């Protein structure tokens, strides 16, 4: 059987005017590189049309890869920074410790998800919110009117190092100074080849990994020096550069959701299966009243199919009726099965969707038996990214 890795995009030519080109792009870009756009930033979807993501996928799972990613931090700074974030996020921001990160969802007044991202506390009155695709800067600024707080774009570009050897590469880049206490969702300012950079133990792959944030000022990053330093330190561990194609497969396996595509605009955190990230103990936050009275039925699940690769837009049927659609899909090399996210329109008439058999309709109209499963597709306790760091012995 041929396994297809479905690409949910079309290739068009687009001017870089007004959009962000990566300062690292010249290290990998050729005339054949296909770029995507996220947060108004270009990033490499694939290096050429003949690229096979599977070998790099296995290198990600077994070794280490470096990615140039487009995610975009926003800086919230000032005496009322925690107050503003408590107002707009469903998590408790003001209690976050310096050097720690936390997943945070922002909702509209009706309780639907507006934005999600990772919140980090750099200093007592300074936070970064690494947001998903879409506008959020003006939302924060508008909700901060009358508060002693500044919201700005620090213009930081991000590199991810992901895979079982990622922390060993970081340790080498720090000349052996990485502490074993640097755990999952920890972050801090580290010296990497003579330049200070904020680093978080997070990522978009479900593997162990880190994200390195470049500086735009007052001491701007020398991006070429940083790139060359990381690649040199990663060489003993076999680190190479990869486009996002290998990351895309792994993030689906890991159940990592993309806001606006997987988390569709009409979903609440409950509908997206993210209700555990809503803290009702907070005095108030935007959307709290609506969420307190919201239907808490989960509508977004995983789907597995033995003989077909789910693809964006495919319909899902049960008893001859269309009950949902696929938001993203791929073939899982680890499970050797087609996987994807299924968004159901309504609660199941016979109870929870979890565990039910449905039919996936392909482009030709053929139906394929499929099963509704929980996310992620494996490593439910997230033990892979939480793996303890141990020093490399030469």
Buried (B, 14 or more C-beta within 10 A) or exposed (E): EEEEBBBBEEEEEEEEEEEBBBBBBEBBBEEEBBBBBBBEBBBBBBBEEEBEBBEBBEBBBEBBBBBBBBBBBBBBBBEBBBBBBBBBBBBBBBEBEEBBBBBBBBBBEEBBBBBBBBBBBBEEBBBBBBBBBBEBBEBBBEBBEEBEBBBEEBBBBBBBBBBBBBBBBBBBBBEEEBEEEBEBBBBBEBEBBEBEBBBBBBBBBBBBBBBBBBBEEEEEBBBEEBBEBBBEBBEEBBBEBBBBBBBBBBBBBBBBBBBBBBBBEEBBBBBBBBBEBBBEEBEEBBBBEBBEEBEEBBBBBBBBBEEBBBBBEBBBBBEEEEBBBBBBBBBBBBEEBBBBBBBBEEBBEEEEBEEBEBBBBBEEEEBBEBBBBBBBBEBEEEEBBEBEBEEBEE
